[in-house]
Amino acid sequence: MTLDLTVRGAGGHSSMPPRRSAVGMLSAALCRLEKNRFPARLTEPVRSMFEHLGAEAAPPYRYAYTNIRLVKPLLLLRIAADPQSDSMIRTTVATTMLKGSDKENMIPAIASAAVNFRILPGDTRDSVIARVRRVINDPGVAVSARENSSDPSPVSDIRSPEYTALKNVIAGLFPETVVTPFLMVGATDSRHFAPLSRQVFRFTPALLDSENMKRIHGTNERISVENFADFIAFYTEVIRRTAC
């Protein structure tokens, strides 16, 4: 979901700035959102992921992953330390667009920001909007949702035959891979299939290291030629096993 935060204030010439400008009010609101992150929690997909990893991990990780109740506070702290994993345990908040004046000597009468949220299962658009307004705590900041927002998709069943088929294909083509459930934090087009299909699993047969992860939606985004061949082999096998 993307929320637009809009503040209207006294515009004019920069030589006569008001005590409280639209830009200042908006900046304070954005700072409050960054300082007051959504609470961290383990959803069922993430909990299942660690339980599956525990069976394959070496000590001490095996103990931690198979005894989540005992180490949950420490586990959440460790996950939260990295932005890539932090997005699996909380609804994320990212300011992506800002707009103010078009001239360097003009104070804008309207300042706005687009704030993007990746909503964790269990939260909703309505609950996110309510929390944002509560955290900002400023009636001068208008909050509105864009039309393309959506609630989190239903969690698919890892006990289903569809998951088993997917797991078998992955294990057959990538035998050194540990197959686990996972929480897809990106908003993919697969969400549109939820009303049409019993299960919707997100999986891409790409081998990505940390440097490649940084390139997603960024500079020089790419996959290797070998990965491209893996894509073809993977989807061919998935169709062969499930299209009946």
N, C-alpha and C positions, 0 to 999 in steps of 0.2 A: 504494500500500500504506500502511496505517496500522499503526504499532507502538504497543503500550501499554508504557510504562516504569513499573514499580511498585517502590517501596521500602517495606520494613517496618522500623519502628524503635521506639524507646521513646516511647510517648505519655505524656500526663499534663498536669498544670497548667503554665501558662506561667510561673509563678513559679519553676519548677525545671527549666529547659531542659537537655537532655543536651549533651555536648560535640559530638556528631554526630547531627543530627536526620534524619528521613526526608526532610523538605523540603530540607535542605541538601545531602544526598547526591543527590537528584533534580536540584536546581538545578545542581550541579557537572557532572552527566552531560549535561544539556541544553547547558550552556556549552561543553563539550568538543565536542559535535556541531556547534554553530554555528561554532566556531573551526576545525574540521577538515572543511572542505567536501569533497564528492566531487571527484575530479580532473576537469578540463575536457578534453573531446575532441570532435572533429568526427565526427559520424555521417554516413552516406551521404546521408540526406535533407537535412541542413544543408549539406553540401559541394555537393550538386547545386543547392541553392537559390542559393548564392553564384555558382556557375558560370553559372547562367541569368541572374542579375542582372548579371553582368559583361558580358554581351553588350549590355546596354542602358544600363549606367551610364556616366557621364562620368568622365574622368580626375580625380583619381588612383584613384578607386574601381574603374574598369575594370581597371587594372593589378593592383590588389590581389586582386580577385575572380577574375581569370583566372590568377593565379600564387599560389595558396593555399599551395603548399609553401614558397615563399620568405618569405611574410609571416605564416605560421600563428601564431607566438607573439604577434605584435602584434594579429592579428585576434582571437585568443582573449581577450586582455586587453580589447580594445574591446567585445566581446560581453558579457564578464563584468561590465562596468561598469553595466549596466542590468538590473534584475531580470527584465524582460519577455523580454530576449534571453538572459540567463544561463541560464534554464531550458531552453534549446535545446542546451546544451553540457555539462550535468552533471545527475546525479540530484539533485533538490532535497530539502531537509530543512526542514520547517516545523512547529514546535510549535503546535498548534491548541487543545488543551484541557488544563487543569490542575485537579487536585482535591486538597484537603488537609483541613483541619479545617472543621467547620461553625460553630465558635464562635471568637471572637477571643481567648479566654483558655484555649484547649485545644490542646495540641500533638498533631497527628495521629499515630496509630500507623501509618497507611498514607498515602503520598503517591503520586500517579500522574499521568502525562501521556500524551496522545495525540500522536504525531508522525507527520505525513503526508509521504510520499515520492512524488514523480513520477519513476518509474524510466526512465532513459535506455536506449534500445535498446543491447543489449550487456551491461547489468547484468541481474540477476535478483533475485527476492525473496530467495533463499538467499544470494546474494552481498552484498546490502544488509544483511541481518540479521547476517551474519558481520562485516562492516565496522563496523556500529554497536556490536556487542559489543567489538570490538577497540579502537575509539576510546574508548568509555566506560571500559573496563578496570576495572570494579568489579563483583565477583561479588554485591554487595549490591543491584544494580539488575537486576531481572528484565525480560527483553525477550520479548514475545509478539506475534505477528501476528494481526490480525483476519481473520475468515473471508472478508470481501469483497475481499481483496487479489488482485492478478493480475500476471503477468509482462507486459512490454511486448508490444504487438501486433506481428505480422509487418510488415515494411516492404513496402508495395505497390510494384508495378513501374511506373515512369513510362514504360516502353517498351510498355506494354500498350494494346490498343485502348480499354479503359475510360478510361484516363487521357487518351488522345487525344480521346475524345468529350467528356469533362469540359472539357478545355482549349478545344475548339472552341466549346462553349456559353459559357464565360466570355468568350472573345475576341469572340464575336458580340454578347453583351449589354453587355459593358463594354469597348469597343474601346480605351480608353486604359490598360487594365490590363496589366501584365507578368505573365504566368502562369508560376509557378515551383513546384517541389516545396516542401514545408514539413514541419516536424515538429510535429505536434499534441501539445501538452504537457498538455492536459486529458484526464481520463479520461471519455470519452463512451461512450454505449451502443453505439456502432458496434463496440466491441471484441467484442461478443457475436456479430457476424456473421462474424468471422474463420474459424470452422470451416465456414461455409456458403458462402462466396464466394471466388472467385479473388483478387479485389482489393477492398479497402475504403479508399475515399478520403474524407477529412474536408474538407468545404468548406462555408462559410456565406457567401452573397452579401450580407454586411452591410458597409457602409462605416463604419468606426469610427475616430475620432480618439483621441488619447491620453486625453482626458477620458472618452470613452465606454468605453475599455478599463478605466479605474479603476472604473467602475460595475458591471462583471461580478461577479455574486454579491454586490453591494453596494447602497448606497443609491441609489434612483431608477434602477434598471437598466431600460433601454428601448432601442427602435430607433425610427427615424423612420417616419412614414407612407409616405414615398417608398421607404424600404428594404423595408417590408412588401410593397409592390407588386412590388419587384424579386424578393423571395423567390418570389412566385407565378409570375412570368414565368420565373424560372430553373428551378424544379423542373418546371414544365410542359414546358419545352424539353428538360430532361434525360430525362424520361420519354418524350417523343416520339422522341428520337434513340436511346434504348437499350432500350426495352421491345419488342423484336422478336426 
